[in-house]
């Protein structure tokens, strides 16, 4: 099934969604992770503007579990009529159908990308009283004693898990991953309770923790320092040329009518690029990086090829 939401026929009929959405019929926005995390927060920021643009209620529905797979299954199983859309984040949405052991009932072609919202770089953080003051100190300690420190992820084969695999491959430093499949809130709670040694997360997850003195961020896996964490060096500055992060956007089940897809895309672009939304996202450490549905689709395809190469590092071993 082709991902044609933004294809050549999208504007051919010269209509704007016909009677979509029908009066009184609400739209479900599925979030495949628990409430309170970055995915949920971003969805709830765009929600009121989507309601205004589409003229109907938009209900955010959390369906956490299995590193996003439960929510993505619900999204792709829904009727492609525009009344069910969902937040999609990679690596989880890209990788889960690539690993046969996951048993995913969907593939990339099951989704119709509607627009990308943000790129959220990965960070490594430790407790404020941790003996490790720099990224180099931490990674050298773990290299000397592999799996001596536990580190959080938001589920098997999620962004944090891939980041750990990249670190291990490049430096020989192997953490012991602990997977919290309901999302960032669950992982953060475990870290704050000192149930894991290291918080592997995204910039948006640690911005407030840093301000409150509840975490010490040692490195950001991006080319430039994060605006919300100006004092935290990049991995590259610490001598490790590694880049990782989570990319988030919105999609529908594949097969949307072109006019409905066009209307949803336009509403999402308005919501994502709204100045007040961008400002609130920036305050959370989330840098808006909008792409249209067609461009998000191309980006997604490129990610799929990239992740295929490193997938063996994060697959379950018997």
N, C-alpha and C positions, 0 to 999 in steps of 0.2 A: 504494500500500500504506500503510495507516494505521499510525502509531506508537502502538500500543495496549498497550504493556507494563504500564502502570499504569492501564488503563482500568476502566470500570465492571464488567467481568466478572472482573477480576483475583482477587477473593476469593469469587466466586459459588459456586465448586465446593467451598469450604471444605476445601481440601487444601493441603499444604505442599510441593509439588514431587514428590509420589508417590515413585518410587524414584530420583529425580534427586538427586545424581549416582550412577550405578551404582557399586557397589563395585569399586575398582581402576581406574576410568576417570578419567583426569586431565583437567583443564580447561586449555586454552591461553589465556594472556592476551597478546594481541599488542600490542607497543609499536612504533609506526610511526617511531621515531627510534632512533639509536644508543645504546649503553649509556653510562652515566655522566652523561647529561643529566637535567634535572629531571623529565621525563615518566617515564623509566626508573626513577629513584630513588623517585619516589612509588609507582609500581607495585610495586616490590620491598619497600616498607614495608608496603603493604596485603596483599601475597601471603601471609605466614604466618597472618594472621588470617582471610583467606578460606579457607585450607586447614583451619583449626580449625573455622570455622563450617559449611563444606560437607562436611567429613569426607573430603576427597580431595586429591590433589596438584594444585597450580596452578603451571603452568610459564610463566614470563615469556619470550616469544619476541620478539627484536628483528628487525624487518623495515624497516630504514631506506631512504630514498631518495625522490627526487621530492617533497621537502617534505612527507612523510607519505603521499603518494598510494599508494605500493606497499603499505604496511601497511594502509591503509584499504580497498584493493581486496581484500586477503587476508581481512580481517575480514568485509566484506559479501558475499564469495563463499562464505563458510563456511555449513554447514548451521545453521539456526536452532534448535538443540537444547540450547543452554546450555553446550556443551562448548568453544565458542570465544567469548571476549569480547575487548574491546580498549580500550586507553586512547584517548580521543578529545579532541583539543585544537583550539580555534578561535583564530585564524581558519582555519587550514589545512583542517580537516575541513568547515567551513561553505563556504569559498570555492572550493575545488578543483572541485566540481561545477557552480559557477555560471559558470565561464569555459569556453566551448566548445573553446577552443584546448588546454585541458588534457587533453581526451579521457577524462575520468573515467568509469568504468563504474558509478558509483554516484551517488545523489542523497541529499538529506536523508532521504527516506522509506526508504532502504536500511538505515538505522540504527534501533535501538531503544534510546534512552537509558535507562541504569540508575541514574545518579546523578552529580551534579557534586561534585568534590572541592575545587578551589582556583581562585582568581583570582590571577594572578602579574603584577604591574605591569611595564611596560617601563621600562628605564633606558638612559641614554646614558653610556658610559664612555670614557675616553682613557688613554693610557699614563701611568704615575706621573710621568714627566719631560716630559710634554706642555707646550707653551707656553700651552695653554688652561686657565685656572684656574677659569673659570665657564662655565655653559651659554651665557650671552649672548655671551661672547667667541667661543666655538666657532661658534655659529649665525651670528653677524655675519661671521665669516671665510669661512664657506661661502657665505653670501649674496653676498659681494663676489666670490668666485671659485667659481661653481657647479661641482660635481663635482670639486673640487680635493682632497677627502678621501674615501678609501674607507671604507665602513661595512659591517659584517657583517649577514647575515640567516641564518635557518635554512632558507632556500629561498624560491623565488618565491611571492609572495602569502601569506607567513606573517605572524605578528604584528609582527615587526621591520620587514618590508617595508611593511606598512600604517602603522606608526608613522612611518617615514620619509616616506611619502606625506602623512600628516597634517601633519608638520612643514613639508614643502615647500609645501603648500597654504596653511598659516596664516602662514608667515614668509618664504617665498621662498628658504629655505636648502635647496639641493639637494645631497645626498650622492651619491656613486657607489656603488650597492649591489654587494656581492659575496655571492653566494648559496652557502651551505654546506648542501646539501640533506640531509646525514646528521644534522643537528641541532646542538644547542648545544655539545656537546663539540668537534666539528670546528671550529665558529666560534671558540670560545675558544682552541683550540690555535693557530689562525691569528693571533689577536690577540696571544697571548703570544709568538709568533714574529715579531711586528711585520710580518706580511704584510698586515694591514689597519690603518688609522689609528684607527678608531673601533669600539668594541664596542657594538652595539645588541643588548640582551639583556633578560632578565627579572631581577627582584630576586634570585631563587634562584640564578641563574647567577653573580652577582657578589659575593654575601655573603662567601664565603671568599676570593675574589681581593682584596677590599678589606682584609680582616683581614690578609692576607699582604703587603699593600703592592704588589700586582701590577697594580692598576688604580685609577684615580681616577674615581669616579662623579660626574657633574656634575648629573644631574637624574633624578627619578623621575616617570613620567607617571601620577600618581594624585592623588586629591583630598587625601590626607593623607600625611605622611611614613611611609615603611616602617619598622616596628618594628626590623627588622634593620639598617637604615641610617639611624639617627636624625639624623646630621649632614648628610645629603644633602637639599638643598631639593627641593621639588616643582617641576614645570614652572610651575605657577601662581605660586608664590612668586617665580620668576624672570621673571614677566611674560608667560607663555605659557599660555593656558587650554586645555591639551590633556591628554586622558586616553587611555591605551592599555594593553593588557595581553593576556596569554594566559589563556584559560579552559580548564580541564582536567577531564575526568570519565571515565566508563566507559560503554560501550555494547555491544550485541550485534547480530548480524544481525537485521533486522526479521522478525517472524513467530514469535517465541518463544511456546511454550505459556504461558498465563497463570500456571499454577502454578510453572513453572520460572522465569519472570521475577520472580515474587514472592519466590522463595527467593534468587535472585541479588541482588535489590535489598536484601533484608534483610541479607544477608551483607556487601554492600558498605557499607551504612550503618554497620554495626557496626565494620567495618575503618576506614572514613574518620573516624568519630567516636571511635575508640579514643583515650583520653588519651595513651598513650605515642606513638602515631602522630602525633597533633596536635603533641605536644611536639617530636618529631624534625623534623616538617615546619616548625615555627616556627623551629627552629635553622638550617634551610636558607634561611630567609627566605620560606617558603611559608605563607600564611595560609589555613587551612581554611575553606571556605565551602560547606558541604554543601547540595545540593538533591536532592529525591527524583527518581525517573525522570520523573514527570509534569511536575514543575516545571522540570527540566533541559530537557525537550522544549520547553516554552513559551519558555524563555530562548533556546534554540537557534533557534527560529523567529524571535524578535525580532532576534537577531544577523544572521540571513540577510537580513532586510529592511534592516538598517543597512549591511551590507557591500555590498549591491547598489549603494548610492548612491556608494561611493568606489572600486568595482572598477576603473573606467577608469584610475585613477591608477596602478595596479600591474599592468596588463596589458602583455604584451610588445608592443613597438612595432616594426613592420617597418622 
